[in-house]
Amino acid sequence: MNKSPTGLLEKIRFWVAAGELSETAGEQAALWLTDPRFADSMDEIAHLIRTGNLNELEDAFRVKIEFGTGGIRGAMGPGPNRINLRTVGEAAQGIARYVLKSGADAPSRGVVIAHDTRNNSQGFANEAAAVLAGNGIRASIFESCRSSPELSFAVRSTNAVAGVVISASHNPPGDNGIKVYWSDGGQVVAPHDRNIMAEVNAVSAIKRLDFKHAVDQGLVRILDPAVDTRYHRHLAGLTLRPERRIRVVYSPLHGVGLTSILPALEILGYRDLHVVPSQAKPDGDFPTVPDGIANPEDPRALAAAVREAAGSGADMVIASDPDADRLGCAVPDSGSGWNAPLEDLALNGNQIGAVLCHYILEQKKGRRELPRGGIVAKTIVTTDLTSLIARAFGATVVDELLVGFKHIGRLIADLPPAAEFLFGAEESHGYLTGTFTRDKDAAVAAVLLCECAATLKARGRTLRDYLDEIYVEYGYFREIQRSVLRTGAQGSRDTVHIMESLRSHPPQQIGGCDLVEIIDRRTGQALNPSTGSIRTIEGLKGDVVAFTFTPAGHTRVTARPSGTEPKIKYYVSAASVDNPHLCGPGLEETKEEIDRLAVRILEGMVGEAESRISGANS
């Protein structure tokens, strides 16, 4: 198109003069419209101007997308606040600058690059490789889409300095992003995260080499397929039992799971595997998933797999997200089989974590392979049921980790040689055992969850039976959550105001329940509202506030703002072990009472937070 189409720049200037578009957004939109560096975006920008999409122009051009502690993630499109070839190139340039400072051998050790099945992911991966090559750094790239955890494995397997994954995990189809890993195979943490952020923010020019020329010069190479073979063998090596007779329906939700989960299960001898045909093909639009949200945390994402299971008489359903680091699971209802509502069929992330933790420790104990003081780790918003199980088996529990599996990866990297990592979990369907990868891995979870279900089936039991047995022994736990999203600049201000208000003027009750303690992880302190006493708490500091209702603290609600969106997540945990007055004569009665308590706390917490905004704006 013409560099300066008639009338487009005039429209921008008119909107700025009229106060309908900020001066910064106008300047950047005009620059991107006319500068040859952004030629691939010009048609899209022209369309936004011609259609008068001022909201998109303002949001896309007013600010620069922030490279956070783990990378960048957001909507694709033109502009400095979107994921596109330019912003991906700038991120890659910053990563390259930091890699070059990490040692004389860094260019030859290089960086491994993987990408998922999202739209433009392969192009962004190639651009990152071209920029690394332009800086003299060897880039090793998979020949096609691969999972994030396999990238983590490949970094360590090839002795690379760092790794890059092009993915937006389970975000909507219009999003994409970059995750950065360091030489230990874990997502970057301090000091690497902030140092890379500083380098990215300092980028003014991008050095790149044409991708094909980089391949010819050996600065970009395709990874040896032997990496896949080694990874799959490590996955298969996690097996603890020989049972394999179980019918499983699996959906990759149009993502990369067929490159990790299916090979591992086939190596182990599972023969009754059924991949959902409509969701097997990689497709970044995720067309068969409700609202395009390929997130196994949402029971709706399992709908097609459940229909397949009902038709084939399957014993269980498993599904992975686009980059195959999260695993969802559904099992038939004991009464109505696969005809029950989806939310009743699906196990939540905490339930899967408890089952996996118990199964792994139980089997290792039976095999006399359970080390004294082995490590079980979880994040602060993950069920305490996992902690109770681990301690009962004599494990050392680390449960003060901030949200994000990178903290579990860092824990593994920092363990002394004599310590053995047994299991790690986060409530958002992330699990890990073994240390050959240092990120949550849907394939790891699938291998052990299918094995657990097959072992139970051989004994006439189900995963649901197993979970109920865990509840009877350790107590019933119910975890629910809600994310409250706000829009625009005011939404960001409201989010900050809510968190500050909850800290400075904490409530005395939530949902009619008195508070026992208020834990502020930003200050590292816990306040007893009745006595005014303050104690110091363990763990990293972060923007998290938790309100506990019992001395044991298993019943609580935690507020945590998102690091990428103007929203606050509220996590509720309610447990029978510290609410004995709510325990019924049987497990089902106890479940009903604890479930009601969890809902009451959640509604009370959301209402309390909203009142802080209505009061401030009145």
Backbone torsions as a table, in degrees:
resi	resn	phi	psi	omega
1	MET	NA	162.5	177.5
2	ASN	-63.3	140.3	-177.4
3	LYS	-58.5	-36.4	-176.4
4	SER	-132.2	77.5	-177.2
5	PRO	-57.4	141.5	-177.9
6	THR	-55.4	126.9	172.7
7	GLY	89.7	-19.9	-175.5
8	LEU	-70.3	-46.3	177.7
9	LEU	-66.3	-35.5	177.7
10	GLU	-63.3	-38.1	178.1
11	LYS	-62.9	-43.0	179.4
12	ILE	-60.0	-47.7	-179.1
13	ARG	-62.9	-37.0	179.0
14	PHE	-64.4	-45.5	-178.9
15	TRP	-64.8	-38.4	178.0
16	VAL	-64.9	-46.0	-179.8
17	ALA	-62.8	-33.6	-178.8
18	ALA	-83.3	-2.8	-179.7
19	GLY	77.6	12.5	-179.8
20	GLU	-88.2	-15.9	178.0
21	LEU	-138.3	134.3	-178.7
22	SER	-66.0	155.1	-179.4
23	GLU	-61.5	-40.0	179.9
24	THR	-63.5	-46.7	179.7
25	ALA	-62.2	-40.3	179.3
26	GLY	-63.1	-44.2	180.0
27	GLU	-63.2	-44.7	-178.6
28	GLN	-68.7	-39.6	178.6
29	ALA	-62.5	-42.0	178.7
30	ALA	-64.4	-40.4	179.1
31	LEU	-62.7	-49.0	-178.1
32	TRP	-66.5	-27.0	-180.0
33	LEU	-73.9	-28.6	-171.1
34	THR	-114.6	-18.8	-175.5
35	ASP	-82.9	127.5	-179.8
36	PRO	-57.9	-22.3	178.4
37	ARG	-61.1	-24.7	-176.2
38	PHE	-111.4	27.2	-174.4
39	ALA	-56.5	-34.5	-177.8
40	ASP	-68.9	-14.4	-177.9
41	SER	-104.1	-7.4	-169.6
42	MET	-61.3	-41.1	-178.9
43	ASP	-63.9	-40.3	179.3
44	GLU	-65.5	-40.9	179.2
45	ILE	-64.8	-43.6	178.7
46	ALA	-58.8	-38.3	179.0
47	HIS	-65.0	-41.8	178.4
48	LEU	-61.2	-39.6	-178.9
49	ILE	-70.7	-46.2	-178.3
50	ARG	-62.8	-33.5	-179.9
51	THR	-89.3	-1.9	177.7
52	GLY	66.7	33.5	-178.2
53	ASN	-81.5	76.1	-175.2
54	LEU	-67.8	-35.0	179.7
55	ASN	-61.9	-43.3	179.7
56	GLU	-69.4	-41.4	178.2
57	LEU	-60.1	-43.9	-179.1
58	GLU	-64.1	-46.8	-176.0
59	ASP	-71.0	-35.9	-175.5
60	ALA	-78.3	-26.5	-171.3
61	PHE	-117.6	-11.3	-175.1
62	ARG	-71.2	-38.7	-178.5
63	VAL	-130.7	168.5	177.7
64	LYS	-97.0	136.5	179.8
65	ILE	-57.6	135.7	-173.9
66	GLU	-87.9	128.5	173.1
67	PHE	-81.1	107.7	-175.4
68	GLY	-83.8	-166.1	-174.8
69	THR	-69.1	-18.9	179.5
70	GLY	-117.9	-6.5	-177.5
71	GLY	142.4	-149.9	177.5
72	ILE	-129.7	150.9	176.4
73	ARG	-155.0	137.3	179.1
74	GLY	173.7	-171.1	-178.2
75	ALA	-71.0	144.0	174.7
76	MET	-83.6	149.4	179.2
77	GLY	151.6	178.9	179.5
78	PRO	-78.0	153.4	176.0
79	GLY	115.5	156.3	-178.2
80	PRO	-69.2	-14.1	179.5
81	ASN	-105.1	26.5	-179.8
82	ARG	-133.4	162.3	174.4
83	ILE	-86.2	118.7	179.7
84	ASN	-155.8	179.1	-177.1
85	LEU	-58.3	-36.6	-179.0
86	ARG	-68.3	-49.3	-177.4
87	THR	-70.2	-33.0	173.5
88	VAL	-64.9	-42.0	178.6
89	GLY	-63.1	-40.8	178.1
90	GLU	-64.3	-41.5	177.5
91	ALA	-62.4	-44.5	179.8
92	ALA	-63.9	-36.6	178.2
93	GLN	-64.5	-42.9	177.2
94	GLY	-63.8	-41.1	177.0
95	ILE	-61.8	-43.7	-179.9
96	ALA	-60.2	-44.0	-179.8
97	ARG	-60.4	-40.0	-179.8
98	TYR	-72.4	-39.9	178.2
99	VAL	-59.5	-41.9	-179.1
100	LEU	-63.9	-23.9	178.9
101	LYS	-86.6	-4.8	-171.8
102	SER	-88.6	-7.4	177.7
103	GLY	156.1	157.0	-176.7
104	ALA	-65.5	-27.1	-178.4
105	ASP	-89.6	1.0	-176.0
106	ALA	-57.7	-45.5	-178.7
107	PRO	-59.4	-38.4	-178.6
108	SER	-79.2	-34.8	176.0
109	ARG	-66.6	-41.9	169.3
110	GLY	77.2	-171.3	-176.1
111	VAL	-128.3	135.2	176.3
112	VAL	-94.0	138.1	-177.9
113	ILE	-124.8	132.4	174.5
114	ALA	-129.2	161.8	175.5
115	HIS	-145.9	155.1	178.7
116	ASP	-93.6	-159.3	-173.9
117	THR	-97.0	8.8	-178.0
118	ARG	-66.2	156.4	175.4
119	ASN	-57.2	133.3	177.6
120	ASN	74.6	-0.8	-176.5
121	SER	-60.9	-44.0	-179.2
122	GLN	-65.2	-40.8	177.8
123	GLY	-62.6	-40.4	177.7
124	PHE	-67.1	-37.8	177.7
125	ALA	-63.1	-43.3	178.2
126	ASN	-63.7	-37.8	178.8
127	GLU	-66.0	-42.1	177.1
128	ALA	-60.6	-41.2	178.8
129	ALA	-64.4	-40.0	-179.7
130	ALA	-64.2	-37.6	179.3
131	VAL	-71.4	-43.9	176.9
132	LEU	-58.8	-43.6	178.7
133	ALA	-63.0	-37.3	178.3
134	GLY	-63.5	-20.5	177.1
135	ASN	-99.1	10.2	177.0
136	GLY	79.7	16.9	-178.0
137	ILE	-104.8	131.7	179.5
138	ARG	-71.7	131.1	177.9
139	ALA	-113.1	124.3	176.6
140	SER	-106.1	122.2	-171.8
141	ILE	-124.5	138.9	176.9
142	PHE	-65.8	150.4	-176.4
143	GLU	-72.7	-16.0	175.5
144	SER	-157.0	-171.9	-174.8
145	CYS	-61.3	144.3	177.1
146	ARG	-144.0	165.7	-178.5
147	SER	-78.5	155.3	174.7
148	SER	-59.4	-44.7	179.0
149	PRO	-64.1	-30.7	175.5
150	GLU	-68.9	-33.7	173.7
151	LEU	-59.0	-45.7	177.7
152	SER	-56.5	-44.7	177.8
153	PHE	-62.1	-43.8	-175.8
154	ALA	-65.3	-35.2	178.5
155	VAL	-58.4	-47.5	-179.2
156	ARG	-74.2	-37.3	-177.3
157	SER	-65.5	-32.0	-178.6
158	THR	-102.6	3.6	-179.6
159	ASN	59.0	38.6	178.4
160	ALA	-76.7	160.0	176.5
161	VAL	-74.6	-37.4	-173.8
162	ALA	-155.3	173.7	176.8
163	GLY	-140.7	153.3	178.9
164	VAL	-133.9	131.8	173.5
165	VAL	-117.2	128.4	172.8
166	ILE	-92.2	108.0	-176.3
167	SER	-169.7	154.8	169.2
168	ALA	-121.1	26.5	176.7
169	SER	54.1	-117.8	-175.1
170	HIS	-103.9	15.6	179.8
171	ASN	-63.6	170.3	177.6
172	PRO	-59.2	162.4	-175.2
173	PRO	-59.7	-27.3	-178.1
174	GLY	-78.6	-1.4	-176.6
175	ASP	-100.8	159.9	170.2
176	ASN	-156.8	179.7	-178.1
177	GLY	179.4	-174.1	-179.7
178	ILE	-133.5	130.4	169.4
179	LYS	-113.0	140.0	-176.9
180	VAL	-114.6	136.2	178.6
181	TYR	-120.4	152.3	178.6
182	TRP	-106.1	-174.4	-169.7
183	SER	-64.7	-21.2	177.1
184	ASP	-78.2	-4.8	-179.0
185	GLY	89.3	-5.1	179.0
186	GLY	-93.2	157.3	173.4
187	GLN	-59.6	146.7	-173.8
188	VAL	-62.1	137.2	174.7
189	VAL	-130.4	-179.0	-178.4
190	ALA	-58.8	139.7	2.4
191	PRO	-90.7	-4.9	-173.6
192	HIS	-62.1	-39.3	-175.2
193	ASP	-60.0	-50.6	-177.1
194	ARG	-72.4	-31.2	176.1
195	ASN	-66.6	-39.9	176.8
196	ILE	-67.3	-40.4	176.6
197	MET	-56.0	-44.6	-179.1
198	ALA	-63.4	-40.6	179.3
199	GLU	-66.7	-41.7	179.2
200	VAL	-63.6	-42.9	-179.2
201	ASN	-67.1	-21.3	-178.6
202	ALA	-90.8	-2.8	-176.9
203	VAL	-68.5	127.5	175.0
204	SER	-118.2	-21.5	179.1
205	ALA	-144.6	149.2	-178.1
206	ILE	-108.7	128.8	172.5
207	LYS	-95.7	123.4	178.8
208	ARG	-142.1	155.0	176.4
209	LEU	-118.6	138.1	177.3
210	ASP	-50.0	134.0	-172.3
211	PHE	-57.1	-46.4	-178.5
212	LYS	-65.4	-39.4	177.1
213	HIS	-64.4	-38.2	179.3
214	ALA	-63.8	-38.6	176.6
215	VAL	-64.0	-45.5	-179.6
216	ASP	-61.1	-34.8	-178.2
217	GLN	-85.0	-2.7	178.7
218	GLY	80.8	8.0	177.5
219	LEU	-83.6	-18.8	170.6
220	VAL	-122.8	126.9	-179.7
221	ARG	-135.1	154.0	176.2
222	ILE	-85.2	132.5	-179.5
223	LEU	-62.6	144.6	176.6
224	ASP	-64.7	131.8	177.6
225	PRO	-57.3	-15.6	178.1
226	ALA	-60.4	-25.1	176.6
227	VAL	-61.8	-43.5	177.4
228	ASP	-59.9	-46.3	-177.9
229	THR	-59.8	-45.7	179.9
230	ARG	-63.1	-41.9	-179.8
231	TYR	-62.6	-46.4	-179.1
232	HIS	-63.9	-35.8	178.4
233	ARG	-68.2	-37.3	175.9
234	HIS	-63.8	-41.3	177.7
235	LEU	-60.4	-47.4	180.0
236	ALA	-64.3	-28.0	-179.6
237	GLY	-70.8	-6.2	178.6
238	LEU	-79.3	-10.6	-173.8
239	THR	-56.4	141.9	-178.9
240	LEU	-121.3	-15.6	-178.9
241	ARG	-140.7	157.5	-177.4
242	PRO	-89.9	-10.5	-174.0
243	GLU	-65.2	134.6	-178.3
244	ARG	-136.1	-3.2	-174.1
245	ARG	-82.2	91.4	177.5
246	ILE	-156.5	143.0	179.6
247	ARG	-95.8	118.1	-174.9
248	VAL	-119.7	132.3	169.9
249	VAL	-102.3	128.2	-177.6
250	TYR	-124.1	137.7	172.8
251	SER	-125.8	126.7	172.7
252	PRO	-82.7	0.3	-179.7
253	LEU	51.6	42.1	178.8
254	HIS	69.3	11.8	-177.6
255	GLY	-100.9	-153.7	-170.0
256	VAL	-94.0	4.2	-172.1
257	GLY	-58.7	-24.1	178.8
258	LEU	-67.3	-14.7	178.6
259	THR	-89.4	-8.8	-176.9
260	SER	-130.5	-55.1	-174.2
261	ILE	-68.8	-50.5	-176.8
262	LEU	-62.7	-46.8	178.4
263	PRO	-59.2	-39.9	-178.6
264	ALA	-65.0	-44.1	-179.9
265	LEU	-66.9	-36.5	179.0
266	GLU	-68.5	-40.0	176.6
267	ILE	-59.2	-37.6	-177.5
268	LEU	-76.9	-8.0	174.4
269	GLY	98.5	14.5	174.2
270	TYR	-73.7	125.0	-175.8
271	ARG	-113.5	-13.4	-177.5
272	ASP	-106.5	56.2	-179.1
273	LEU	-103.4	135.6	-178.7
274	HIS	-129.1	111.9	177.6
275	VAL	-86.1	132.9	179.6
276	VAL	-62.7	113.6	-173.6
277	PRO	-59.0	-40.4	-174.9
278	SER	-71.3	-14.0	-177.1
279	GLN	-120.2	13.4	-178.7
280	ALA	-81.7	-32.4	-175.9
281	LYS	-74.5	130.2	175.0
282	PRO	-59.7	129.8	-177.8
283	ASP	-158.0	113.3	-177.2
284	GLY	-68.9	-10.3	175.7
285	ASP	-85.3	-11.7	-178.0
286	PHE	45.4	55.4	-166.9
287	PRO	-67.0	-24.2	-176.5
288	THR	-97.3	3.1	-178.1
289	VAL	-100.4	133.2	-179.1
290	PRO	-51.8	126.9	-179.9
291	ASP	60.9	12.3	179.7
292	GLY	70.2	13.6	-178.1
293	ILE	-95.5	95.6	-176.6
294	ALA	-85.0	65.0	-175.0
295	ASN	-119.5	110.2	-178.6
296	PRO	-66.3	-6.5	171.4
297	GLU	-67.5	-27.7	-178.4
298	ASP	-91.6	116.3	-179.1
299	PRO	-54.1	-27.7	-179.2
300	ARG	-62.7	-28.6	179.4
301	ALA	-66.6	-17.8	-178.8
302	LEU	-92.6	2.2	-171.6
303	ALA	-57.4	-50.2	-178.1
304	ALA	-63.1	-40.3	179.3
305	ALA	-66.1	-37.4	178.4
306	VAL	-66.5	-39.7	176.5
307	ARG	-62.3	-41.1	177.3
308	GLU	-63.4	-39.9	-179.9
309	ALA	-65.4	-41.5	179.1
310	ALA	-63.1	-37.9	-179.4
311	GLY	-74.0	-27.5	-176.2
312	SER	-105.1	-0.5	-179.2
313	GLY	66.7	36.9	-176.9
314	ALA	-71.0	158.0	178.3
315	ASP	-88.7	-27.8	-178.1
316	MET	-157.9	159.8	175.7
317	VAL	-121.0	136.9	170.2
318	ILE	-130.7	150.8	179.8
319	ALA	-149.2	145.6	179.5
320	SER	-120.6	156.5	-179.5
321	ASP	-81.3	176.9	-172.0
322	PRO	-54.7	-36.8	178.7
323	ASP	-102.4	12.7	170.2
324	ALA	55.5	42.6	171.2
325	ASP	-109.4	-9.6	177.6
326	ARG	-118.8	143.9	-179.9
327	LEU	-125.5	132.6	172.3
328	GLY	-108.9	160.7	-177.6
329	CYS	-148.8	143.3	172.6
330	ALA	-134.5	144.0	177.2
331	VAL	-133.6	150.6	-176.6
332	PRO	-64.0	150.2	176.2
333	ASP	-70.9	144.7	-177.1
334	SER	-64.2	-23.7	-179.1
335	GLY	-101.1	-52.5	-173.5
336	SER	-104.2	10.8	176.5
337	GLY	61.7	-134.8	-178.8
338	TRP	-83.5	3.9	-178.6
339	ASN	-89.2	-2.2	179.1
340	ALA	-73.0	161.6	176.2
341	PRO	-57.9	149.0	-177.1
342	LEU	-54.4	-42.2	-177.3
343	GLU	-65.3	-21.0	176.9
344	ASP	-87.1	-23.5	-179.5
345	LEU	-83.0	-34.7	-174.7
346	ALA	-79.4	137.3	170.0
347	LEU	-86.3	139.5	178.0
348	ASN	-82.5	173.2	-174.6
349	GLY	-61.8	-34.4	179.0
350	ASN	-70.9	-37.5	179.1
351	GLN	-66.4	-44.6	177.6
352	ILE	-60.7	-42.7	179.6
353	GLY	-61.0	-41.9	179.3
354	ALA	-65.1	-41.8	179.0
355	VAL	-62.8	-47.5	-178.9
356	LEU	-63.5	-43.1	-179.8
357	CYS	-60.2	-48.6	-178.2
358	HIS	-64.7	-43.4	-178.6
359	TYR	-62.3	-47.0	-178.5
360	ILE	-61.6	-47.3	-177.6
361	LEU	-69.8	-39.1	179.0
362	GLU	-62.5	-45.3	-178.8
363	GLN	-69.5	-41.3	178.7
364	LYS	-63.5	-37.4	177.0
365	LYS	-64.4	-44.2	178.8
366	GLY	-63.3	-31.1	178.7
367	ARG	-88.8	2.0	-177.1
368	ARG	59.3	38.8	179.4
369	GLU	-117.0	11.7	-178.3
370	LEU	-87.8	110.5	-176.6
371	PRO	-74.2	149.8	175.3
372	ARG	-69.6	125.1	177.8
373	GLY	74.9	19.3	175.5
374	GLY	-57.6	154.5	-170.2
375	ILE	-94.8	128.9	168.8
376	VAL	-120.4	128.7	-174.8
377	ALA	-127.0	149.3	176.1
378	LYS	-153.6	164.1	177.6
379	THR	-87.0	166.8	-172.8
380	ILE	-67.7	-19.9	-179.9
381	VAL	-101.6	7.9	177.2
382	THR	-91.5	149.6	-173.4
383	THR	-52.3	137.8	174.4
384	ASP	-73.7	-10.4	176.7
385	LEU	-59.2	-38.0	177.4
386	THR	-60.1	-41.2	179.5
387	SER	-64.1	-43.6	-179.7
388	LEU	-62.6	-42.3	178.5
389	ILE	-61.7	-48.3	-176.0
390	ALA	-61.6	-44.7	-179.3
391	ARG	-64.8	-35.2	179.1
392	ALA	-63.9	-27.6	177.6
393	PHE	-92.3	6.5	177.0
394	GLY	83.3	14.9	-180.0
395	ALA	-81.2	157.3	171.5
396	THR	-88.9	126.0	-173.9
397	VAL	-104.9	130.4	172.1
398	VAL	-115.0	104.6	-173.8
399	ASP	-127.9	22.6	178.1
400	GLU	-109.6	26.1	-177.4
401	LEU	-83.2	140.4	177.0
402	LEU	-66.9	164.1	-179.1
403	VAL	-64.0	136.5	-178.8
404	GLY	122.9	123.2	-175.9
405	PHE	-67.5	-15.1	178.7
406	LYS	-60.2	-26.7	179.7
407	HIS	-72.7	-30.8	174.4
408	ILE	-71.5	-39.3	175.6
409	GLY	-60.4	-41.6	178.3
410	ARG	-64.6	-39.7	177.8
411	LEU	-57.9	-45.1	180.0
412	ILE	-60.7	-45.5	-178.0
413	ALA	-62.3	-30.8	-175.6
414	ASP	-92.5	-2.6	-178.2
415	LEU	-67.0	142.5	174.5
416	PRO	-66.8	156.2	-176.0
417	PRO	-54.7	-31.9	-176.0
418	ALA	-79.0	-15.5	-176.7
419	ALA	-84.3	143.1	179.3
420	GLU	-116.1	125.2	176.1
421	PHE	-80.7	125.9	-176.9
422	LEU	-101.7	-44.4	-173.2
423	PHE	-166.0	144.0	174.2
424	GLY	-136.5	146.9	-177.3
425	ALA	-148.7	148.6	166.5
426	GLU	-133.8	148.6	-171.0
427	GLU	-61.4	-21.5	-178.6
428	SER	-85.0	40.9	171.5
429	HIS	66.1	36.3	176.9
430	GLY	-114.4	129.6	-174.3
431	TYR	-143.5	152.6	178.1
432	LEU	-156.1	137.0	163.4
433	THR	-136.5	155.9	-170.2
434	GLY	78.3	165.9	-176.5
435	THR	-126.6	12.1	179.8
436	PHE	-71.4	-23.1	167.0
437	THR	-121.2	155.9	-174.7
438	ARG	-121.9	29.0	177.0
439	ASP	-138.2	160.5	175.9
440	LYS	-56.7	145.8	-170.7
441	ASP	-143.3	115.5	179.0
442	ALA	-63.0	-32.4	-179.9
443	ALA	-68.9	-41.3	175.1
444	VAL	-57.5	-48.2	-179.2
445	ALA	-64.1	-41.0	-178.5
446	ALA	-63.4	-44.1	-179.6
447	VAL	-56.5	-46.4	-174.9
448	LEU	-82.8	-32.8	179.4
449	LEU	-70.2	-41.8	177.1
450	CYS	-63.8	-40.0	179.3
451	GLU	-65.0	-42.2	177.4
452	CYS	-59.9	-45.7	-178.7
453	ALA	-64.9	-39.6	179.1
454	ALA	-66.5	-39.8	178.1
455	THR	-63.4	-43.2	178.4
456	LEU	-64.9	-42.4	-178.8
457	LYS	-60.3	-38.6	179.1
458	ALA	-62.9	-19.7	179.9
459	ARG	-106.8	10.9	177.7
460	GLY	76.7	23.6	-179.1
461	ARG	-124.6	170.4	-178.8
462	THR	-127.6	169.6	175.3
463	LEU	-59.2	-37.0	179.1
464	ARG	-65.7	-40.5	175.4
465	ASP	-60.3	-44.1	-178.6
466	TYR	-61.1	-43.6	179.7
467	LEU	-63.5	-42.0	178.9
468	ASP	-64.6	-36.3	177.2
469	GLU	-64.4	-37.1	176.1
470	ILE	-64.0	-42.8	179.1
471	TYR	-61.6	-42.9	-179.3
472	VAL	-62.3	-38.2	-176.4
473	GLU	-79.4	-39.4	-171.6
474	TYR	-112.5	-10.9	-177.1
475	GLY	110.2	151.5	-179.7
476	TYR	-89.0	130.0	177.9
477	PHE	-119.7	136.2	175.4
478	ARG	-125.7	122.0	178.8
479	GLU	-119.1	130.6	175.0
480	ILE	-136.3	160.1	179.5
481	GLN	-147.8	164.5	175.1
482	ARG	-148.3	139.1	174.8
483	SER	-107.5	127.5	177.8
484	VAL	-108.6	110.5	-176.5
485	LEU	-97.1	138.2	175.8
486	ARG	-120.6	153.2	-173.4
487	THR	-110.7	153.1	173.2
488	GLY	71.7	-175.4	-179.2
489	ALA	-63.2	-37.1	179.0
490	GLN	-64.0	-34.3	178.5
491	GLY	-61.3	-40.7	177.7
492	SER	-65.0	-40.8	179.0
493	ARG	-65.9	-39.4	179.5
494	ASP	-63.4	-40.4	179.8
495	THR	-61.3	-45.5	178.3
496	VAL	-62.7	-43.1	-178.2
497	HIS	-62.2	-42.2	-179.5
498	ILE	-60.6	-48.6	-178.0
499	MET	-63.0	-42.4	179.8
500	GLU	-66.9	-38.1	-179.5
501	SER	-67.9	-40.5	178.3
502	LEU	-63.2	-30.8	178.4
503	ARG	-76.5	-48.7	-172.2
504	SER	-77.7	-31.1	180.0
505	HIS	-133.8	69.3	-176.5
506	PRO	-65.1	148.3	177.5
507	PRO	-70.7	159.6	175.2
508	GLN	-89.7	-28.0	178.7
509	GLN	-137.4	153.8	171.7
510	ILE	-137.7	122.2	-178.5
511	GLY	62.7	29.0	-179.3
512	GLY	79.4	6.4	-179.0
513	CYS	-107.6	130.5	179.3
514	ASP	-70.0	145.0	179.2
515	LEU	-87.3	140.0	176.0
516	VAL	-98.5	-36.0	-177.4
517	GLU	-157.1	148.4	176.9
518	ILE	-119.8	115.8	-174.8
519	ILE	-104.8	118.8	178.7
520	ASP	-110.3	106.9	-176.5
521	ARG	-80.3	-6.1	173.6
522	ARG	-75.6	-36.6	178.3
523	THR	-95.2	-16.6	-176.8
524	GLY	74.3	29.2	-177.6
525	GLN	-130.1	153.6	176.0
526	ALA	-124.8	130.6	-177.0
527	LEU	-108.1	131.6	170.0
528	ASN	-90.2	109.7	-174.3
529	PRO	-67.5	-21.2	-179.4
530	SER	-78.7	-40.7	-175.9
531	THR	-104.0	-18.2	-176.7
532	GLY	80.2	1.9	-179.2
533	SER	-73.8	151.1	-177.7
534	ILE	-127.7	136.4	175.1
535	ARG	-125.4	156.3	177.9
536	THR	-88.3	138.6	-179.3
537	ILE	-111.3	157.6	179.6
538	GLU	-85.3	166.7	173.9
539	GLY	103.7	164.3	178.0
540	LEU	-65.9	153.8	178.8
541	LYS	-87.9	144.4	179.9
542	GLY	-164.9	168.9	-176.8
543	ASP	-80.6	75.4	-177.1
544	VAL	-140.1	135.2	174.5
545	VAL	-126.3	130.1	178.6
546	ALA	-120.7	140.0	178.2
547	PHE	-117.1	117.9	-178.4
548	THR	-103.7	149.3	-174.8
549	PHE	-115.0	-4.2	-178.9
550	THR	-139.1	154.1	179.0
551	PRO	-57.6	-37.1	179.5
552	ALA	-70.7	-25.4	176.2
553	GLY	81.9	4.9	179.3
554	HIS	-70.4	-25.5	177.3
555	THR	-101.2	115.4	-171.7
556	ARG	-162.3	169.3	169.2
557	VAL	-134.0	135.9	-176.4
558	THR	-119.3	132.4	177.4
559	ALA	-108.8	129.4	-179.1
560	ARG	-144.2	120.2	177.0
561	PRO	-73.8	147.6	176.0
562	SER	-69.3	147.9	177.7
563	GLY	-86.0	-8.9	-176.0
564	THR	-123.1	-13.9	-177.1
565	GLU	-136.5	156.4	176.9
566	PRO	-78.3	72.8	179.3
567	LYS	-147.2	157.2	175.7
568	ILE	-118.5	134.3	175.4
569	LYS	-100.1	133.2	177.5
570	TYR	-113.4	120.9	-178.3
571	TYR	-111.3	124.0	179.6
572	VAL	-112.2	136.2	171.5
573	SER	-126.0	131.4	174.7
574	ALA	-130.9	134.9	-173.1
575	ALA	-133.5	143.3	178.9
576	SER	-72.5	-27.0	-174.2
577	VAL	-66.1	-26.8	176.2
578	ASP	-113.8	17.9	172.4
579	ASN	-135.8	59.6	-174.9
580	PRO	-61.0	-25.0	-179.4
581	HIS	-68.7	-15.0	179.7
582	LEU	-98.1	-2.8	-178.2
583	CYS	-76.9	127.8	179.6
584	GLY	-87.3	-175.4	-179.7
585	PRO	-68.7	-20.3	179.0
586	GLY	-138.4	174.2	-177.4
587	LEU	-63.4	-40.3	-177.0
588	GLU	-64.5	-40.3	178.2
589	GLU	-66.2	-39.1	177.4
590	THR	-64.1	-42.4	177.3
591	LYS	-56.2	-45.9	-178.0
592	GLU	-61.2	-43.4	-178.5
593	GLU	-68.5	-44.0	-179.2
594	ILE	-69.2	-37.0	176.7
595	ASP	-60.7	-42.7	179.5
596	ARG	-64.7	-38.7	178.5
597	LEU	-62.8	-43.6	-179.4
598	ALA	-61.1	-44.0	179.5
599	VAL	-64.3	-42.1	-179.6
600	ARG	-61.8	-41.9	179.0
601	ILE	-66.0	-42.8	-178.9
602	LEU	-63.6	-47.4	179.8
603	GLU	-63.3	-37.8	178.5
604	GLY	-66.4	-38.7	-179.7
605	MET	-67.2	-46.2	179.5
606	VAL	-62.9	-42.8	178.5
607	GLY	-63.0	-40.5	178.4
608	GLU	-62.2	-44.5	-179.5
609	ALA	-65.2	-42.2	-178.9
610	GLU	-65.5	-33.0	179.8
611	SER	-65.5	-28.2	178.3
612	ARG	-66.9	-33.0	179.3
613	ILE	-78.2	-45.3	-179.3
614	SER	-63.1	-35.0	177.6
615	GLY	-69.2	-36.8	-178.8
616	ALA	-72.1	-31.3	-176.0
617	ASN	-93.3	-5.6	-177.4
618	SER	-82.3	NA	NA
